[in-house]
Amino acid sequence: MQSAIQTSLFIALILLSSVLIFLVIVQGRTAGMQSRDTSSVYRTKRGLEKTIHQATIVLGIIFLVVSLIASLPIFGTAEPTGSVLPLLAWA
């Protein structure tokens, strides 16, 4: 039972990290496509840009919580399966 929960947590972490990477890249692209007006330091985010910004914050918090849950000692520690050296000698 614990391994199924642990596996699902790891899959959730992979999915969350992929979506976070995508959202950060999209934010960087929209920032570069804005007008080159450097006179204003602060500009209000509106529409899709605001939604992407808020989604990035929410997913970052969810990623942090899931990471902390996945690192709890209730799942035990990873057992070493053996040495890598025999595999390297075989190649």
C-alpha positions in Angstrom: 0.0 0.0 0.0 2.8 2.4 0.9 4.7 1.8 -2.3 1.6 2.6 -4.3 1.1 5.9 -2.5 4.8 6.6 -2.8 4.7 5.9 -6.6 1.7 8.1 -7.0 3.5 10.9 -5.1 6.5 10.6 -7.4 4.3 10.7 -10.5 2.5 13.8 -9.2 5.9 15.4 -8.6 7.0 14.7 -12.1 3.7 16.1 -13.6 3.8 19.2 -11.3 7.4 20.0 -12.2 6.7 19.6 -15.9 3.7 22.0 -15.7 5.7 24.5 -13.6 8.6 24.5 -16.1 6.1 25.1 -18.9 4.4 28.0 -17.0 7.7 29.6 -16.2 8.8 29.4 -19.9 5.5 30.9 -21.0 5.9 33.7 -18.5 9.3 34.5 -19.9 8.1 34.6 -23.4 5.2 36.9 -22.7 7.5 39.3 -20.8 9.8 39.5 -23.8 6.9 40.1 -26.2 5.6 43.2 -24.3 6.4 46.7 -25.4 9.9 47.9 -24.9 8.8 50.8 -22.8 11.3 51.0 -19.9 9.8 54.2 -18.3 7.4 52.2 -16.2 8.9 49.9 -13.6 5.6 48.2 -12.5 2.9 47.1 -14.8 -0.4 45.4 -13.8 -0.8 41.9 -15.0 -4.2 41.3 -16.6 -6.1 38.6 -18.3 -4.2 35.5 -19.3 -0.9 36.8 -17.9 -2.4 37.2 -14.5 -3.9 33.7 -14.6 -0.6 32.2 -15.6 1.1 34.1 -12.8 -1.4 32.9 -10.2 -1.3 29.3 -11.5 2.5 29.3 -11.2 2.3 30.4 -7.5 -0.4 27.9 -6.7 1.4 25.0 -8.4 4.6 26.0 -6.7 3.0 25.7 -3.3 1.4 22.4 -4.2 4.8 21.1 -5.4 6.3 22.1 -2.1 3.7 20.4 -0.1 3.8 17.2 -2.2 7.6 17.2 -2.0 7.5 17.4 1.8 4.9 14.6 2.0 7.0 12.4 -0.2 10.0 12.9 2.0 8.3 11.9 5.2 9.9 9.0 7.0 6.7 6.9 6.9 7.7 5.7 3.5 11.0 4.4 4.7 14.3 4.9 3.0 15.4 3.7 -0.4 17.0 0.3 -0.3 20.2 0.0 -2.4 19.7 -2.7 -5.0 23.3 -3.4 -5.5 26.5 -2.0 -6.9 26.8 -0.3 -10.3 30.3 -1.5 -10.7 29.4 -4.9 -12.1 27.2 -3.2 -14.7 30.0 -0.9 -15.7 32.4 -3.9 -16.0 30.0 -5.7 -18.3 29.8 -2.8 -20.7 
